[in-house]
């Protein structure tokens, strides 16, 4: 993406008590327990297609498999049996857990699902043994509700990067 100014916010929670849960939504949140490159690519493109997510588009099935065989958990929100959104948690050194990807399919935006899904994903991150910090980044190309949702869930900004296009 050239010619566009992009701001990236890095946010964190440093304790389980930081999480501020959203109201429940009419979804079922299920862990995708069987690593599936095809399903993960579907979620990535379905959620990120309208928000300029491009970094994983060239990945081969082998690259997806390698990623999914690491310390990665994929949590999917289903609304009446249909995927509505997902959260991908990536365990990292030092007790860090990154919310590597998070978002909703277009039909699910504005239905109160995002706050609930994020609450559940972050809660799961804190349940992982040894978690000391949960972090995420979002940018000005993401949906307008992304940054406010992270902040409403108790994430605090710890770094801001700005790049001129």
N, C-alpha and C positions, 0 to 999 in steps of 0.2 A: 504494500500500500504506500504509494508515494503521494506527495502533495498534501498530506493531511497532518495536522498537528495531533499528537497522541500523548495523553497523560495516563500514566500507570500508577495506581495506588496499591501499595503492599500493606496488608492488614494482618493483625494477629490477635489471638487470645492466649494468655499465659497461665490461665487456670480454669478449671472446670466451672467455677462460679461465674466466670465472665459470660457464659452462654445465657442469652435472653431468648427464651422460646417464643415462637409465634403461635397463634391460634391453630388448632388442628384443621386439616383440610380433608375433603372426602376422597382421599387417595390411600392406596396400599403401597407401602414402601418395602421393597424386597431386595435383598442382596443377590446380584447375579453371581452365583457360586461357581458356575462353570465358565472358565475364560473362553470367550468367543470373539475372535477378531472381527467377524462380520457384524455382530450385534454392537460391539463397541464402536465400530466405524459408523454404523447406522445412527447411534445416539449422538456421536460427535458431529456428523453432518446435519442431522435433523435439528439439533439444538443450535449449532454454531453457524449454520449456513447463512443466516441473515445478519450475523455479527462479525463477519470477516475472520472467522476462525480458519486459518489456512495451514498452520504449522504441521498438522498431521495428515493433510490431504495426500501427500506423496508416499505415505507409509505403505509398505507391502504387507501382506498377511503375516509374513514372518516377523516384521518389526512390531506389528500389533501383538503377536503372540509373545514375543520377548518382553514387551512392556507389561502385558497382563500376567506374565509368570513371575514378575517381581512382587514387591510388597504393595500391591494395589488392590483396592476394594471398589467395586462399582455398585452403587445403590440406585435403584430405579423406582420412580413413583409411577404407579399405574392408576389411571382414572377410568373406572368402568371397564377394566381389562385392556386399556390402551396405554402405551407408554406416554407419560406426560412430561417427564424430565428425568435428569439423573445428576448424581454427584459421584465424582471419582476421588477417592482418598489415596494418597501416596505416602506411605511410611518412609521416613528419612532418618539419617543419623542424628544422634543426640536427642531422641525423643520428639522430634518434629514430625507433624503430620500436615501435609499440604492438601488443601482442597484443590486438586490439580485442575479439575473441570467441574463446572456446575452450571445448570441452566434448564430451561423449559422448552418444550416444543411450542411452536407458535400458537396452536389452539389453546394451550394451557395458561398463557400469559394473562395476568389480570384476574385470575380466579382464586387468589389466596394460596396457591399451591407452593410457590417458591419459598415463602417464609417457613412453612411447615417442613418442606423437604430439606432446606438448609439446617433447620433446628435438629432434625433427626440425624442428618449426616454428621454434623458437628458433635452431637451427643455420642454417636458411634466412634468418632475420632477420639473423644476423651475416654471412652471405654477401653480403647486399645491399651494393652499393658505397656507402661513406660512412657506414655504420652506426657510431655512437658509443655508443648506449645502446638497450637493449631494455627495455620496461616493460609493466606489466599492472596492472589492478586487479581485485579480487574483493571480495565482501561476504558478510556473514553469512547472506544469503538463498541464496547459491550452495551447491552440494553440499559436504558435509563434507570431501571429499578435495581440494577446490580449493586452499586455502591451503597445506596440507602438500605438495601436488604442486609448486606454484610454488617453495616453499622448498627442497624436495629437488632441484630442478633448478638451484639456485644463485641464485635471486632473493632480494634483501634488501628488507625493508620500509623505505621512506623516509618514509611518511606514513600516519597513521591518522585517519579521520574517524568520529565517532559522532553519530548522529542519533536522538533520542528520538521514538518514535511517538506 
